[in-house]
Each structure stands twice: as structure tokens, then as C-alpha cells.
Amino acid sequence: MEKGTITIKTEIKALLGDLIKKSIIILLIMILCIAAIKAKNNIAVKYNLVDSIFNGSDPLGVVSLILVYFVIGILIILLIFALYKLFSLFYALKRVTVIDFAREKIIVESYDFPFDKQIEEKRFNRIVGVDILQKSIDRAVNSGTLYIEYLVFSRNDSKLRGIEIPNVLYPIKIKEKLIND
């Protein structure tokens, strides 16, 4: 790191908590899908609806099978959404935040799914506070979220603003550097 500049990059180890949580959700949805498919097969055999749903003479079996198909459809939609959230999490790896004390600027470069690039540039005069948010998995891998409060002076008044930087590795060390500079 250069003097007067702090660069904060997201690393895979800092994403570990979110990766574990999203992977567990995907696993649970897959287990529910397997259970629903087994229930569908059991209902089809029980009510003799193996060949076609419309050949059954028992309306309870037909309605039960339709409900199970509906549940399977919802679970598949949830699975696709959870997979999308898991893969879009990897876009956070390209997030870079540069805090330049010499130029008094905070520059955040991030990417969104699928190809969006976003660069935010904020002016600041002084950092007045840094808070750290860590969940249990974050504490285990020494990562967390930084919330930085800074002052912006103008001709008429000053404003207190904040920026949140998620998935930061070694947030306590970065906090000390931000407060000491």
C-alpha cells in the first residue's frame, strides 16, 4: 500500500460466510426437490397414475399429483434463483475500494451481473468513524463488513456521510489504518 492510500479488495476468504450460507440453501432446496419427486412417484403408483395423469378415476389422486407438480415447479424456480444468487456472489471478488487521503477521495469500483461495471467516486475531508460488522463465520475467517463515516465540507455546511464496504479481509487492521491516517 502506498502512503496516504488504502486499497481494500474483496477476497474469496472474505466471501466464505456467504458462500456457505447460499450453498446450504441450495442443498436444502435440492433435498426438498428429491423428496417431492419421491412423493410424486408414490402418489402415481398408489392411485395408478403411472402412464397419464388423465387416466385416473380417483380425483383425489389427480389433485394430489397436480399439487405435487406445482410444488416441484416452485422448488425448481427457487433452485434457479438460489444458483443465480450464488454465482452472482463471485462478482463481488472484483470489488476494489481505494481511499486516497492525499486527494481526499473514496473510489469504489465494482461489477454487477452480468457485465455492468460501476465506478463511484466520493469526496471526503475527514473520516470520523469506522464500524465493523462480523457474523460468526466472518469472525472465524477474520473478515467482515466495514461501515465508514466521513465528513464532507462545503462552503455553507458540512455533511456526515457513510459508505459500506462488504466482504473485507482483516477489518480490524484496516480500521486501525483508517483511523490513524
N, C-alpha and C positions, 0 to 999 in steps of 0.2 A: 504494500500500500504506500502511496506517495504521501508526503507530509501535507496535511490540510485536506486530504481527500480520503473518504472511506467508501469502499466499494463492497456492497452486500449482494452476493449471488446465492440463488437457491440451489441446493444440492439434493441429491437423491436421498441421503440420510435424513435430511430435514423433512422430507415428504413421507417418511416411513409410517408415521401415525395415520395419515390419511389413506395411504396405500393399504394398510392392514384393515382399517375400517371399511373401506369400499370393497376389498376382497372378501371380507366376511359377509357383507350384504349380498354379493354376487353368489357366494357359496350357499347361503340360506335360500335365495330365490331358486337356485338350481335344485336344491333338495325338495323344495315345495313343488317344483315342476315335475320331478320324478314321482313324488307322492301322488300328484294329480293324475299323471299318466297311468300309474298303477290303479288308482281308483276308477279311472275311465275303463280300463280293461276289465276290472272286476264287475262293474255295472253292466258292461256289454255282455259278459259271459252269463251273469246272473239272470238278466232279462232276455237273453237270446237275441241280442242286437249286434252280433259279430259281423254279419255281412253288410247290413244297411240299417241306419237309424229309423228309416221309414217303414221297415217291415215288421216292427214290433207291435204287438197287440196291447201291451201294457203301457198306458200313458205315463205312469209313474217312472218307468224305466227310461222312456223317451225324454221326459222333462229332466230327470236326473242326469242323463247323458248330455243334454244341451247345457245344463248348468256347469257341468264339469268342463265342457269345451269352452264355455265363457271364462271360467276361472283360469284355464290353461292359456287362453288368449291374453288375459290381463297379466299373468305371470311372465309371458314372453315379452310383452311390451315393457314391463318393469325390468326384465333382464337386459333388454336392449338399452334402456335408459341408464341402468347402472353401469353397463360396459362403456357407454359413451362418457359417463362421468369419470370412470377410471382412466380411460385413455386421454381425456382432456386434462387430467391432472398432470400428465407429463409435459404439457405446455408450460407449466409453472417453472420447469427447470431452466428455461431461457430468460427468466425474470432477473434483471440486474437493476439495483438501486445504487446510485452514486450520490454521495453527499459531499459537496465541494464547499469547504469553508472559505476558501480564497475568493471564489466567485459568488458565494452566498446563494447557491442553487442546489436543489434536490432534483435529480433526473431519474425517472423511473422508465425503464424500457421493458415492455412485456409483450407476450404473444398470446393470442386467443385462437380458439379452434374455428376454422381450420387454418386460415392463412393471414389473420389480422395481426398487424404489428401496431403497437401503441406506445408512443413516447410522451410522457408527461414531464414538464419542466416547471418547477415551482421555485419562487424566490423566497428566501428567508433571511432574517437578520440574526436570530439567535435561537438556539434550541433550549427550551426551558424545562422539558421533561421527557423521560423515556420510560415507558411501562413495558413489562414483559408478561405475556400470557402463555402459560405452558400447561398442557394436559399431561396425564400420567405417562403416556407413551412418549410424548415430547421430552419430558424430564429424563426418561431412560436413555434417549439418544442425544440428549443435550441440544435440543432445538426448541423453537417456539415462534411466537409472533411478537414483533416489536410495534409499539404504538408511540410515535414521536410527536410531541407537541412543540411547535415553534412559533416564534413571533415574526410578524411581517409589519415593518414600519412604513407608513406613508406620510405625506405632508400633513394630513389632518389628524390621523389617529393611528393606533396600532391594533392589529388583529391577532388573536390566538387561533392557530390552525393546527390540524393534525393529519398525520399520514400513517396508514397501517401497512406494515411490511410482513407478510406471512412467510412461513417456512424458512426461518433464519437459523443457521447453524451457529452454535456458541453465542446465544443472545446476550449473556451476561458480559462477556468480553467486549462485544460491540457497544453495549450500553455504557461501559466504562470509558471507551474511546470517545463516544459521542458527548458524554458529559464533561470529559476532561479537555476536549478541544475547544 
